[in-house]
């Protein structure tokens, strides 16, 4: 389905743009501002809380709902920036902690900033490093002043304060910066969750005070574990600081799935509908559609790239472990219903052969297909919202996707 010039992310110098495209993805009245920020809801579902919008950043417009491929170290693993762009992605994620350690700010600045360094012409959201307080728990110490990390590369110590994290992201030149937060594991006691939420709030205040760049958006993050009163209180306090957007953190960290949706349902009514909502770290196809239904706009996850590197491919009829012996003489495309170049040109048998031979091309083909599949979900979800048929789309997609046997294990 062809994308309009607006959906391709091109800026328009006019304040108000009337645009009616052949595609139902975009139509009607749009407000596109060249200034610091705008987030416009162009369609809301009459059946649920799903919404389609446009997030205007310093580099281009991002249509929501949007999935962000994870480019932790200034690369979406196994992909070139050009390939990611050509799939239709306009927003990716990079990680402050990892880029600070390697290659370092001086190298990236000498290379012209993060966008030019990685040759990415779209928008970039940089995570603050707060997730590493969870994922690198054995390599960090934490107090109200900040996070002390021991580098996973060479063991050197680095103290991250909220102010330093903002400065790093400003120097990287990302379009969206995240405040430093404390992401806690599951399970955690209520006392620990309360302490982390209090600390996250204090760091958010300090981040807001330090932030200087008018061409960079700053998002706050809601914490509070699985405790309703803590989540709601933290959400209200973070919203009172008036950030450009809001993220729900501390989900998909080992908790039962129903807790994740409960947390989102607690927090969503508190988050202003006029600003983008980002659920951090979720990303199975069914999770994306459920979160969109609950009013969320932006998502990231390593699943499509990580699973692709390890032989799992997403298809319209479920996940396949392409390494399984039954695919050795299967000369069908990876997904017969997909029109990505991997599916147009290569068979399941060939892809299985590449994995068994430990060829690099295996990871590239599977990763490309998985990312293309995710982007297609986002495009179809936006189209369904615009046509006010999101729940029908979701039911039909999941009927086919979950009706097939999951072979990812």
VEXDREN-2710 file (C-alpha; in Angstrom, 1 decimal):
% VEXDREN-2710
k/r/px/py/pz
1/UNK/0.0/0.0/0.0
2/UNK/1.6/3.3/-1.0
3/UNK/2.4/5.9/1.7
4/UNK/1.4/9.5/1.3
5/UNK/4.1/12.2/1.5
6/UNK/3.0/13.0/5.0
7/UNK/3.1/9.4/6.2
8/UNK/6.6/9.1/4.7
9/UNK/7.6/11.6/7.4
10/UNK/8.1/14.6/5.2
11/UNK/7.7/18.0/6.9
12/UNK/5.3/20.6/5.5
13/UNK/6.0/24.3/5.9
14/UNK/2.3/25.2/6.2
15/UNK/0.7/25.3/9.6
16/UNK/-2.4/23.5/8.5
17/UNK/-2.5/20.8/5.8
18/UNK/-5.6/19.5/4.2
19/UNK/-4.6/16.1/2.8
20/UNK/-6.8/13.5/1.3
21/UNK/-4.9/10.4/0.2
22/UNK/-5.9/7.4/-1.7
23/UNK/-4.9/5.3/1.2
24/UNK/-7.4/5.4/4.2
25/UNK/-4.3/5.5/6.4
26/UNK/-4.3/9.3/6.3
27/UNK/-7.1/11.7/5.4
28/UNK/-8.9/14.8/6.7
29/UNK/-7.5/17.8/8.6
30/UNK/-4.0/17.7/9.9
31/UNK/-2.0/20.1/12.0
32/UNK/1.7/19.8/11.3
33/UNK/3.9/22.3/13.1
34/UNK/7.6/22.9/12.4
35/UNK/8.2/24.1/16.0
36/UNK/9.3/22.1/19.0
37/UNK/6.4/19.7/19.4
38/UNK/3.0/18.7/18.3
39/UNK/1.0/15.5/18.8
40/UNK/-2.3/15.4/17.1
41/UNK/-4.9/12.7/17.4
42/UNK/-6.5/12.4/13.9
43/UNK/-8.9/9.5/14.7
44/UNK/-10.2/7.8/17.8
45/UNK/-12.0/4.5/17.8
46/UNK/-15.7/4.6/18.8
47/UNK/-15.3/1.0/20.1
48/UNK/-12.3/1.2/22.4
49/UNK/-9.4/3.6/23.3
50/UNK/-7.4/3.0/20.2
51/UNK/-6.2/6.2/18.5
52/UNK/-4.2/7.2/15.4
53/UNK/-2.0/10.3/15.6
54/UNK/0.9/12.2/14.3
55/UNK/3.9/13.0/16.5
56/UNK/6.0/15.9/15.1
57/UNK/9.7/15.7/15.9
58/UNK/12.7/17.8/15.0
59/UNK/13.4/15.5/12.0
60/UNK/10.0/14.4/10.7
61/UNK/6.5/13.3/11.5
62/UNK/5.9/9.9/13.1
63/UNK/2.5/8.2/12.6
64/UNK/1.1/6.5/15.6
65/UNK/0.6/3.8/16.7
66/UNK/4.3/3.1/16.1
67/UNK/6.6/0.3/16.9
68/UNK/10.3/1.2/17.4
69/UNK/13.0/-1.2/16.3
70/UNK/15.7/-1.4/18.9
71/UNK/19.0/0.0/17.8
72/UNK/20.8/-0.2/21.2
73/UNK/24.3/0.5/19.9
74/UNK/23.3/2.8/17.0
75/UNK/22.3/-0.2/14.9
76/UNK/19.2/-2.3/14.5
77/UNK/21.0/-5.6/14.7
78/UNK/21.7/-7.3/11.3
79/UNK/20.0/-4.4/9.4
80/UNK/21.3/-1.3/7.7
81/UNK/19.7/2.1/8.4
82/UNK/18.6/2.2/4.8
83/UNK/16.8/-1.1/5.1
84/UNK/14.9/-0.1/8.3
85/UNK/13.9/3.2/6.6
86/UNK/12.7/1.4/3.4
87/UNK/10.4/-0.8/5.5
88/UNK/8.6/2.3/6.6
89/UNK/10.0/2.9/10.0
90/UNK/10.5/6.5/11.0
91/UNK/11.3/6.1/14.7
92/UNK/13.9/3.8/16.3
93/UNK/15.4/3.4/19.8
94/UNK/19.0/3.8/20.9
95/UNK/20.5/3.4/24.4
96/UNK/22.2/6.2/26.3
97/UNK/24.2/3.9/28.6
98/UNK/25.6/1.7/25.8
99/UNK/26.5/4.6/23.5
100/UNK/28.1/6.5/26.4
101/UNK/30.4/3.5/27.0
102/UNK/31.1/2.7/23.4
103/UNK/32.0/4.4/21.1
104/UNK/31.6/7.4/23.5
105/UNK/30.2/10.8/23.1
106/UNK/33.3/12.4/21.6
107/UNK/33.3/10.0/18.7
108/UNK/29.6/10.4/18.0
109/UNK/29.9/14.2/18.2
110/UNK/32.9/14.2/15.9
111/UNK/30.8/12.1/13.5
112/UNK/28.1/14.8/13.4
113/UNK/25.7/13.5/16.0
114/UNK/23.9/10.2/16.4
115/UNK/21.7/10.6/13.3
116/UNK/24.7/11.3/11.0
117/UNK/26.9/8.8/12.7
118/UNK/24.5/5.9/11.9
119/UNK/23.2/7.5/8.7
120/UNK/19.6/7.5/10.0
121/UNK/17.3/10.2/8.6
122/UNK/14.4/9.4/10.8
123/UNK/13.7/10.2/14.4
124/UNK/15.5/8.6/17.4
125/UNK/14.3/8.0/20.9
126/UNK/17.1/7.4/23.4
127/UNK/16.5/5.3/26.5
128/UNK/18.0/6.9/29.6
129/UNK/19.8/3.8/30.9
130/UNK/17.2/3.3/33.6
131/UNK/16.4/-0.2/32.3
132/UNK/20.0/-1.1/33.0
133/UNK/19.2/-0.6/36.7
134/UNK/17.2/-3.7/36.2
135/UNK/19.0/-5.7/33.5
136/UNK/22.5/-5.0/35.0
137/UNK/21.5/-5.3/38.6
138/UNK/24.7/-7.1/39.6
139/UNK/26.8/-4.3/38.1
140/UNK/25.2/-1.2/39.7
141/UNK/24.6/0.6/43.0
142/UNK/21.8/3.1/43.4
143/UNK/21.0/6.0/45.7
144/UNK/19.0/9.2/45.5
145/UNK/21.8/11.0/43.6
146/UNK/21.9/8.5/40.8
147/UNK/23.2/5.2/39.5
148/UNK/26.7/3.9/39.8
149/UNK/27.4/1.4/37.0
150/UNK/30.4/-0.9/36.6
151/UNK/30.9/-1.2/32.8
152/UNK/30.0/-4.5/31.4
153/UNK/32.9/-3.9/29.0
154/UNK/35.9/-3.3/31.2
155/UNK/34.6/-2.9/34.8
156/UNK/35.2/0.8/35.0
157/UNK/32.9/2.8/37.2
158/UNK/30.5/5.5/35.9
159/UNK/28.1/7.6/38.0
160/UNK/24.9/8.5/36.1
161/UNK/22.9/11.4/37.6
162/UNK/19.6/12.6/36.1
163/UNK/21.4/15.7/34.9
164/UNK/24.2/13.8/33.3
165/UNK/21.8/11.5/31.5
166/UNK/19.9/14.5/30.0
167/UNK/23.2/16.1/29.0
168/UNK/24.3/12.9/27.2
169/UNK/21.1/12.7/25.3
170/UNK/21.3/16.3/24.3
171/UNK/24.8/15.8/23.0
172/UNK/23.7/12.7/21.1
173/UNK/21.0/14.8/19.5
174/UNK/18.1/12.4/19.8
175/UNK/14.6/13.6/19.0
176/UNK/13.1/12.1/22.1
177/UNK/15.0/11.8/25.4
178/UNK/13.9/9.8/28.4
179/UNK/14.4/10.8/32.0
180/UNK/16.4/8.5/34.3
181/UNK/14.2/6.1/36.2
182/UNK/14.6/3.1/38.5
183/UNK/13.1/0.0/36.9
184/UNK/12.5/-2.6/39.5
185/UNK/12.2/-6.4/39.0
186/UNK/9.2/-8.6/39.6
187/UNK/8.6/-9.6/42.3
188/UNK/9.4/-6.6/44.5
189/UNK/8.1/-5.6/47.9
190/UNK/5.8/-2.6/48.2
191/UNK/8.4/-0.8/50.3
192/UNK/11.0/-1.2/47.5
193/UNK/8.4/-0.2/44.8
194/UNK/7.5/2.9/46.8
195/UNK/11.2/3.9/47.3
196/UNK/11.9/3.4/43.5
197/UNK/8.8/5.4/42.6
198/UNK/9.8/8.2/44.9
199/UNK/13.4/8.2/43.5
200/UNK/12.0/8.2/39.9
201/UNK/9.9/11.2/40.7
202/UNK/12.8/13.1/42.1
203/UNK/15.0/12.3/39.2
204/UNK/12.2/13.4/36.8
205/UNK/12.1/16.8/38.5
206/UNK/15.9/17.2/38.2
207/UNK/15.8/16.0/34.5
208/UNK/13.1/18.6/33.6
209/UNK/15.1/21.4/35.3
210/UNK/18.3/20.4/33.4
211/UNK/16.8/19.9/30.0
212/UNK/17.8/22.7/27.6
213/UNK/17.3/21.7/24.0
214/UNK/14.1/23.1/22.4
215/UNK/14.4/20.7/19.5
216/UNK/14.3/17.6/21.7
217/UNK/11.3/16.2/23.4
218/UNK/11.6/14.9/27.0
219/UNK/9.3/12.1/28.2
220/UNK/8.6/11.2/31.8
221/UNK/8.3/7.6/33.1
222/UNK/5.7/6.2/35.5
223/UNK/6.9/3.5/37.9
224/UNK/5.3/1.9/41.0
225/UNK/5.5/-1.8/40.4
226/UNK/2.3/-3.8/40.6
227/UNK/0.8/-1.7/43.4
228/UNK/-2.3/0.3/42.3
229/UNK/-1.9/3.2/44.8
230/UNK/1.8/3.7/43.9
231/UNK/1.2/3.6/40.2
232/UNK/-1.6/6.1/40.3
233/UNK/0.2/8.4/42.7
234/UNK/3.4/8.3/40.6
235/UNK/1.4/8.9/37.4
236/UNK/-0.3/12.0/38.8
237/UNK/3.0/13.4/40.1
238/UNK/4.9/12.7/36.9
239/UNK/2.0/14.3/34.8
240/UNK/2.1/17.4/37.0
241/UNK/5.6/18.0/35.8
242/UNK/4.3/18.5/32.3
243/UNK/6.5/16.4/30.1
244/UNK/6.2/16.2/26.3
245/UNK/5.0/12.6/26.5
246/UNK/4.7/9.8/29.1
247/UNK/6.0/6.3/29.3
248/UNK/4.8/3.4/31.4
249/UNK/8.0/1.6/32.7
250/UNK/8.5/-1.4/34.8
251/UNK/6.2/-3.7/32.8
252/UNK/7.2/-6.9/31.0
253/UNK/9.9/-7.5/33.6
254/UNK/8.8/-11.0/34.6
255/UNK/5.4/-10.3/36.0
256/UNK/2.3/-12.4/35.0
257/UNK/0.8/-11.0/31.8
258/UNK/-2.5/-10.0/33.5
259/UNK/-0.5/-7.6/35.8
260/UNK/0.9/-5.8/32.9
261/UNK/-2.5/-5.0/31.5
262/UNK/-3.8/-4.1/34.9
263/UNK/-1.0/-1.6/35.4
264/UNK/-1.8/0.0/32.0
265/UNK/-5.5/0.2/32.8
266/UNK/-4.6/2.0/36.2
267/UNK/-2.4/4.5/34.6
268/UNK/-4.0/5.3/31.2
269/UNK/-6.9/7.5/32.5
270/UNK/-4.3/9.7/34.4
271/UNK/-2.1/10.3/31.3
272/UNK/-3.2/13.3/29.3
273/UNK/-4.9/12.2/26.0
274/UNK/-3.2/15.2/24.3
275/UNK/0.3/13.7/24.6
276/UNK/1.9/10.5/23.3
277/UNK/1.9/7.4/25.5
278/UNK/4.7/4.9/25.4
279/UNK/4.7/1.4/26.8
280/UNK/8.3/0.4/27.3
281/UNK/9.6/-3.0/26.4
282/UNK/6.5/-4.8/25.1
283/UNK/6.4/-6.2/21.7
284/UNK/4.7/-9.5/20.8
285/UNK/2.1/-8.9/18.0
286/UNK/-0.7/-9.7/20.4
287/UNK/0.7/-7.4/23.1
288/UNK/1.0/-4.6/20.6
289/UNK/-2.7/-4.9/19.5
290/UNK/-3.8/-5.2/23.1
291/UNK/-1.9/-2.1/24.1
292/UNK/-3.2/-0.1/21.1
293/UNK/-6.8/-1.1/22.2
294/UNK/-6.0/0.4/25.6
295/UNK/-5.0/3.7/24.2
296/UNK/-1.2/3.4/23.9
297/UNK/0.8/4.9/21.0
298/UNK/4.5/3.9/21.0
299/UNK/6.2/0.6/21.7
300/UNK/9.7/-1.0/21.5
301/UNK/10.9/-4.5/21.9
302/UNK/13.9/-6.7/20.9
303/UNK/11.7/-9.7/20.1
304/UNK/11.6/-9.3/16.2
305/UNK/15.3/-8.9/15.9
306/UNK/16.5/-11.2/18.7
307/UNK/14.2/-14.1/17.7
308/UNK/15.1/-13.5/14.1
309/UNK/18.8/-14.0/14.9
310/UNK/17.9/-17.3/16.6
311/UNK/15.8/-18.9/14.0
312/UNK/12.2/-17.8/14.9
313/UNK/10.1/-16.0/12.3
314/UNK/6.7/-14.3/12.7
315/UNK/4.1/-15.1/10.1
316/UNK/0.5/-14.3/9.6
317/UNK/-0.3/-17.7/10.9
318/UNK/1.9/-17.7/14.0
319/UNK/5.6/-18.1/14.9
320/UNK/7.8/-20.7/13.2
321/UNK/11.1/-22.2/14.4
322/UNK/12.6/-22.4/11.0
323/UNK/15.4/-24.7/12.3
324/UNK/12.9/-27.5/12.7
325/UNK/13.5/-30.5/10.5
326/UNK/10.2/-30.3/8.8
327/UNK/11.3/-27.2/6.9
328/UNK/14.3/-28.9/5.2
329/UNK/12.4/-29.5/2.0
330/UNK/9.7/-26.8/2.4
331/UNK/10.0/-24.6/-0.6
332/UNK/7.3/-22.1/0.3
333/UNK/8.1/-18.5/1.2
334/UNK/8.7/-17.8/4.9
335/UNK/5.2/-16.3/5.0
336/UNK/3.2/-16.8/1.8
337/UNK/1.1/-13.8/2.8
338/UNK/4.1/-11.4/3.1
339/UNK/5.5/-9.3/0.3
340/UNK/8.9/-8.4/1.8
341/UNK/11.9/-9.2/-0.4
342/UNK/13.0/-12.0/1.9
343/UNK/9.6/-13.8/1.3
344/UNK/9.6/-12.9/-2.4
345/UNK/13.0/-14.4/-3.1
346/UNK/13.8/-17.1/-0.5
347/UNK/12.2/-20.3/0.8
348/UNK/11.9/-21.8/4.2
349/UNK/14.2/-24.7/3.2
350/UNK/16.9/-22.2/2.1
351/UNK/16.6/-20.2/5.3
352/UNK/16.8/-23.4/7.4
353/UNK/19.9/-24.4/5.5
354/UNK/21.5/-21.0/6.2
355/UNK/20.9/-21.4/10.0
356/UNK/22.3/-25.0/10.0
357/UNK/25.4/-23.8/8.1
358/UNK/25.7/-20.8/10.5
359/UNK/25.6/-18.3/7.7
360/UNK/25.2/-14.6/8.5
361/UNK/22.6/-14.2/5.9
362/UNK/20.2/-16.3/8.0
363/UNK/20.0/-13.7/10.7
364/UNK/19.6/-10.9/8.1
365/UNK/16.7/-12.6/6.2
366/UNK/14.8/-13.5/9.3
367/UNK/15.3/-10.1/11.0
368/UNK/14.3/-8.2/7.9
369/UNK/11.1/-10.3/7.5
370/UNK/10.2/-10.0/11.2
371/UNK/10.6/-6.2/11.2
372/UNK/8.7/-5.9/8.0
373/UNK/5.9/-8.0/9.6
374/UNK/5.8/-5.7/12.6
375/UNK/5.6/-2.6/10.5
376/UNK/2.8/-4.2/8.5
377/UNK/0.9/-4.8/11.7
378/UNK/1.3/-1.1/12.6
379/UNK/0.1/0.1/9.2
380/UNK/-2.9/-2.2/9.2
381/UNK/-3.8/-1.1/12.8
382/UNK/-3.6/2.5/11.8
383/UNK/-5.8/1.8/8.8
384/UNK/-8.3/0.0/10.9
385/UNK/-8.5/2.8/13.4
386/UNK/-9.0/5.3/10.6
387/UNK/-11.9/3.2/9.3
388/UNK/-13.2/2.7/12.8
389/UNK/-12.8/-1.1/12.5
390/UNK/-9.9/-1.7/14.9
391/UNK/-11.6/-4.4/17.0
392/UNK/-12.7/-6.4/13.9
393/UNK/-9.1/-6.1/12.6
394/UNK/-7.6/-7.3/15.9
395/UNK/-10.0/-10.3/16.1
396/UNK/-9.3/-11.4/12.6
397/UNK/-5.6/-11.0/12.9
398/UNK/-5.4/-13.0/16.2
399/UNK/-7.8/-15.6/14.9
400/UNK/-5.3/-16.5/12.2
401/UNK/-2.1/-15.8/14.2
402/UNK/-3.0/-17.6/17.4
403/UNK/-5.0/-20.3/15.7
404/UNK/-1.9/-21.8/14.3
405/UNK/0.5/-23.9/16.3
406/UNK/3.3/-21.9/17.9
407/UNK/6.6/-23.5/16.9
408/UNK/8.9/-20.9/18.4
409/UNK/10.1/-23.0/21.3
END
